[in-house]
Amino acid sequence: MNDTNHVSPNLLHLLGNLPILPERILIISLILVVVIDLLDRGKNQILLHRISLLSMSISAAALPCQWGVSTASGGPHITTFSNTFRFFILICSLLSVLLSVDYMRCSKTALAEFSLFALAAGLGGMVIRCANDLVTTYVASEFPSLSSCFLSGYTKRDIRSNEATTKFLLMGGASSSSLLYGFSSLYGLSGGQLQLDETADKFASSQCVVAIYTSAAFIIAGTASKPSLVPFHQWTPDVYEGSPTPVVAFFPVTSKVAAPASFTRLFGLIFPYVSNEWHVAAGLLATSSMILGNLIAVTQISMKRMLAYPSISQIGYIMIGVLAADPENGYAGMITYTFIYILMNLGTFARITSFGLRTGTDNIRDYAGLYMKDPVLTFSPVLRSPSLGGIPPPSGFFGKLHLFWHGWKAGSYPSVPVALVTSVISIYYYLKIIKLMFTGKNGRSDAPTAYIQNSLVSPSISISKSSIEIAMIIRAPASILSGILIDPIIGITRNTLF
């Protein structure tokens, strides 16, 4: 018995001292998915799906062993900040893959490649969190971008999906080029240094102020394109509308989670001597994103396109947390609200996936009278949409309250009032959908919802609603409980400055 008690702490210590253990697990699962798919010739798709889910679950379970572990100089930079976002990415990837299986089977698309791209995107997003040099940061940032680009064109028979991939590839190439140019400028200005902290030290004595500002401008443009901050948002509405719905649910994993954390790490470490300048630039991007995203969302008639514009405004809210970092609260507001938003967003797209599979449409008008035809689909947005709009008592209200309050205390005076006003605007289009589902009259109501088929869905395959509906039922209470338990969540995320 004593030997068993002695082995357990040693095992935990060994797991904790293995660098990037969760990432290693994902790499092994990537190899397994490729090898098994080649040997089995794609016959057992569900096995590959289960392997990806199991690997993400094991990685999420192994991540707490890395908490509080210090790393050697020059190795991966693992802190509470990086561990928190690595955990978010794992959970979001896991929920997104769970959401996709029914859609992929019904649309007769390969599930193996979807699992492969999802694992690659999650792996890249996690590596960004602990990258300590420019090359690793750039390569890791391309993993989520390219994987999301391929996933957006996953349904090759759909013209809209092909169009979405083309636009995503062009805009992604432009943002990648901008980021690479900024990094190459940093490399030259720092005298050939690749490590982030050493690069920052070289800037302290540099006299090339114009070159430093130019490099910062290109890096801002490159990193702002990933989460679609205005004016680098042009790809978002078209890509959201044309991509398969489970893929759209996966986009926040790479943009709303990975990009802000990458932004804070890059600018917090490399440009501490020009913090006022990049804070002003980030504040302008956040303010314009909140205004444009919410105003244009009011005019949309497509559900996925309508949710694309609020995603632009949501990243504006999250950027307030980036600007409001202080030694006491760190990035607690940003981390907490990001976690709450991901839960709300994934639940919303679970509803859209189920509705789209059975009706073949994402037009907002077709949600009219949904309460009479499917109470489960109505139950989910009734609990979640007010949370997205910031109406109390769901968790979105408390997340925004904490985020805006610390933003105001940190001096973000222009951004916080704009955030409050635009949050009120967002309540309108969220409540409009709920009202339509309860009181609206649909001209297609004579056609049973369950038998209107999408052109991508084979009539020979029956659509299983159970997994999607269970996901919606689970995530709806989760959105509320995360608000009730927001104090413990904020306590965990305090003091997370690098």
N, C-alpha and C positions, 0 to 999 in steps of 0.2 A: 504493500500500500504506500509505504514511504517512497519506494522507487518510482511509483506512478506519479506521486505528487512532485517528485524531483524532476521527472522527465517533462512534464507539462510546461513549467516555466522556461526550461531550456529550449523546448520546441518553439514557444512563442518568441523567445529572444532570437532564435535562429531565423524565424520568419521575418521578424522586425528588422534584422540586419541585412537581409537580402535586398540589394538595390532594385527599385522599380519591380517588385514582385508582382503586383497586379498586371502590369504591362506584359511581363513575361508569360503570364497565364493566357492573356489574349493572343500573344504571338503563337503559342503552342496550339491554341484552338484554331487560329487562322490556317496553320499548316495542316491540321487534322481535317478541316473542312475541305481544303483543296485536294488533299490526297484521297479522302474517302469519296468525294464527288467524282474524281477521275477513275478510281477503281470500280465504283458502283455505277458509273455512267448515268448519274442523276436519277436513279430509280427510287432511292430512299431519301426523299427531300425532308421528311419530318425528322429523321435522325440528325441531319445537319442542323436543322432548326433547333433541336434540343441541345446539341453540342454548343452552339453559340449562346443559348440561354444559360446553360450550366456553367460555361466559362465566365460569363459576366457575373453570375451569382457568386462563384468562388472568388473572383477578383474583388467583388464588393465585400465579401466576408474576410478576405485576407488584408484589405486596406487598413482596418483598425490596428493591425499589428505594426503598421508603419508609423502610427501616430507617436509623435514625440521622439522619433529616432533622428539623430543628427547624422549628416552625411559628410564625407571627406571633401576637402577642398578640390575643386576641379571636377567633381562628380555631379550626379543629378542633385538639383537643389530641391530638397523635400522639406516643406514646412507645413504648419497648420493651414495656411492659405492654400497651398497646392493640394494638400490632402482633401480639403473640403471640396474643391472643384473637381478633383479626380473622382470623388464619391458621387457627386452630382452627375457627372458624365456617365458613369457606370449605371446609375439608377435610370437615367433618362434613356440610355441606349437599350437597357433591358425592357423597359416599358414600351418603347417604340417597336422593338422586334416582336414583342408579344402581340402588339396591335396589328402587325402586318400579315400574320400567317393566313388568316381567313381571306384577306384581299388577294394575296398571291395565289392561293389555291383556286379561288373563284375566277380570277382573270387568266388562269393558265400560264402564269409567268414563273420562271425558275426561282425557287426559294433559296437555293444554294448561293447564288450570286448576291442576292439581297443580304443574306447573313454575312457574306464575305465583306461587302462594302460597309455594312453597319459596324462590324468588328474593326475594320481598318479606320473608319472615321472616329470611333470611340478611342482606339489606340492612339491616333494622332492627337486628339484633343487632350488626352491624359499626358502625353509626352511634353506637350507645350507647357503644362503646368510646372514641370520640374526641369525644363531645359535651362541650361546655364551658359549657352553660347549662341552666337548668331546663326551658325549653320544648322544646328539642331532645331532652333526655333523656326527657321524658315521651312525646312523639310517637313517638320511636324505639322506646321500650319497648312501645308499643301495636302496632307493626307485627308483631313475632313473636307477640304474644298473639292478635291477631285472625286472623292467618294460620293459626296452630295450631288456633284454634277452628273455622274454616271447614274445615280439613283433617280434623278429627275427625269431621265429619258428611259426609264426601265420598261414602260409599256410601249414598245417600239411600234405597235400597230396604231397608236394614237398620234395624230398629227400634232396636237397641242403639246404632247409630251416631248416630241422631237424638237418643236420650237423652243420649249422651255430649256432643253439641254443646250441648244445652240446659243441662246442668250446668256445662260449661266456660264458657259465655257468662255464666251467673249469677255463678259464682265469680270469673271474670275481671273482670266489671263491678264487683263488690265490691272487689277488690284494686286496680283502676284508680282507683276513687273514693277509696279510702284514700290511695293515693299522690298523687293530685291535691290532696287536702285538705292533706297534709303539705307539698307544694310551695307551695301558696298561702299557707300559714302562714309558710314561709320567706321568700317574697316580701314579705309584710307586715312581718315582723320585721327584715328587712335594709334596709328603707326603699326598696323597689322595685328591688332588685338582682336580675339574672338570672344573671350569671356566677357559676360555682361558687366560684372563689377569692375574689371580692369579697364574696359572701354570707358566707363563713367569716370574713373580716376584720371584717365588721359585728357578728358574734356576740361578738367578743372584748370589746367595750365594752357589750354589751347587758345590761340588768338583768332582763329578762323570762325568768327561769330556768324557770318553770313552762310558759310558752308554748314554749320551746325543747324541753323534754322531751316535751311533747305532740306537737309537730311530728315529733320523732325517732321517737316511738312509732308514729305513723301511717305514716311512711315505712318503718319496719321491717316493719309489717304488710303494706304494699303490696308490698315487695320480697320478703318471705318467701313470699308466696302464689305467685309465679312459679315458683320451684323446688320448691314443695310441702314446705316445712318445717312440722313439727308445731308448732302445731295448725291450720295453714292448708293441710292436705293433703287435705281431704275429697274434692276433685274427682279426685284422681289415680287411685285404683283403678278407679272406674267409667269414667272417660275412657279409661284404658289398655285396659280390657276391651272397650269398645264401639267404639273407633276401628279403622280399617283398620291392619293390622300395620305396613306401611311408614311410616304416619303416626306410630305409637307409637315407631318407631325414630328419627323426626325430632324428637320432643319434647326429647330431651337437648340438641339444638342450641340451643334457645331457653331451656331451664331450667338445665341443669347447666353450660353454658358462659357464656351471656349474663348470667344473673342474679347469680352470684357476683362476676363482674367489675364489674357495675354496683353491687352492694352495697359492694364495697371502695372503689370510686371515690367514691361518694356520701358514705359515712361517713368515709372517710379525709380528704376535702377539706373537707366542710361541718361536721362535728362533731368536730374534733380536741380541743376543750376539754371534751367530755363523753365521752372515749374509754373511761373506766372503766365508765361506765353502759351504753353500747351494746355493749361487749365482754361484759359480764355477760348482757345480753339475748340476744346472739347465741350465747353459750355454752349458755344454757338451751335455746334452740331447737335447736341442734345435738345436745345430749345427748338430749333427748326424741325427736328424729327417729331417732337411732341405735337407741334402745331399742324404740320402737314399731314402726319399720319392720321390724326383724329378727324380733321376736317374732310379729307377725301374719303375716309371710311364711311361717312354718312351717306354718300351718293352711290355706293356700290350695290349691285343686284346679285352678284355671285357670292356665295358664302365663303369660299376659299379666298377669293380676291378681297372680300371685306375683312377677313381675318389677317390678310397680309399687311394692310395698312396699320391696324393696331399693333402688329408686331414691330413695326417701325417706331411707333410711339413708345412702346414698352421698353425698347432699348434706350430711348431717351430718358425714361425714368431711372433705369438701372445706372446710366451714366452719372446721375446726380450722386449716387453712392460712391462712384469712383472719385468724384470731385470733393466729396465730404469726408474723406478718410482723415482720421486723427489718431493719436497714440492710444486713446482710451477705447474708442469704439472700432478702430481699424476700418475694415470694409464690412462690418457686420450688417449694415443696412442693405448694401448691395447683395451680399451673399444670401441673406434671409429672403429678400424679395425675389431674387432669381429662383430660389428653391420653390417658393409659393407659386410663382408664375409658371414654372415648368409643369407643376402638378395640374394647374388649371388648364393650361394649353393642351396638354396631352389628353385630358379628359374631354375637352371640346372636340378635338379631332377624332377621338373614338366615336363620338356621336355622329360626326359628319361621315366617317367611314361606313358605319352601319347604314345610314340613310342613303348614301350614294350607291352602295352595293345593291340595295333593294329597289331603288328608283331610277338610277342612272342619271341623276341630275344633282347640281349643287346650287340651283337658283333659290334665292331666299323666298320667293313667292310660293314655291312648292312646299315650304314648311307650314303653310297655312292649314289650320285645323289638325295639326299633327297629334294633338292631345286625344282626339277621338279615335285615331288609328293606332297609335303606339304610345301608351303612357310612359314606358321606360325611357324612350328617346326624349320625352318632354321633361321627365324628372331630372335628368342630368343637367341640362342648361338652366333650369330654374334655380338650381343650387350654385352653379358655376359662373354663369354670366354676371350676376351681381358682384361676384368676387373679382372678376376681371375688370369691371367698371369701378371698383372701389367702394361699393355700398356696404355698410355694416349690416350684420355682424360677421360675414365670411372673412376668410383669412386675407384676401386682397386688401381690405380696408386697413387692417393692422399693419400689413407689410408696407403699404404706401405711407401710412401715418408715421411709422418709424423712419422710413427713408426720407420723407420730406422734412421731418422735424430736425434730423441731424444735418440735412442739407442746408436748412435755414441757419442753424447754429454755426455751420462751417463757413457761412458767408455767400452761399449760392443764391443771392437775392433775386437776380433776374429769372433764374431757372425754376425755382420753387413756385412762385405765383403762376407762371405759365403752366406748370405741371398740375396745379390745383384746378385751373380753369379748364384745361383740356381733359382732365379726368371727369369733370362734370359733363363735357360734351360726349365722352365715350359712353356714359350711362344711357344716353338717348338711343344709340343704335343697338346696344345690348338688350335694353328693355323692349325695343321695337320688335325684336325677334320673338321674345317671350310672349308678348301680346299677340303677335301673329299666330303663334302656335295654339293659343287658347281661343281666340275670337275670330281669326281669319277664315275665309271661305275659299277653298281651292277649287278651281275649275276642273281639276283632274281627280276630284274626290270620288268619282264613280269608278275609277280604276283602282283595284286593291293594291296597296303599297307593296306588298310582298311579291307581286308578280310583274312589276314593271322592271324589265331587265336592262342592264347596261350593255352596250355593244361589246365591251371588253369581257363580259362575264358569260361563260358558257351556260346555256340553258340546261345542260345535262348535269350540272353541279348544283346541288342544293346549298344555299347560303346558310352557314352556321352562325347564329347570332350570339351563342352562349358566351364565347370568350370575350367578345367586344362588349356585350352588355354587362358582364361581370366586371370588366375593366372600368366601365363608366360608373357602376354602382360603388366600386371600391374608391375611385378617385374623387367622387363627389364628397363623401365624408372626409376624405383626406384633406381636401381643400379647406374644409371648415375646421378640422382638428388642428391643422397646422397654425391656424389663427389663435385657437385657444391655448396652444402650447408654444406660442411665439416667444415668450420670455426665456424658456430653456434653450430654444434654438438660437436666440440672440446671444445668450450667455456662452454657448459653445463657440460662436463665431467672433467673439470679441478678441481684441489684441492679435489680429491676424495680419498686421503689417509685416512684410517680409522678414 
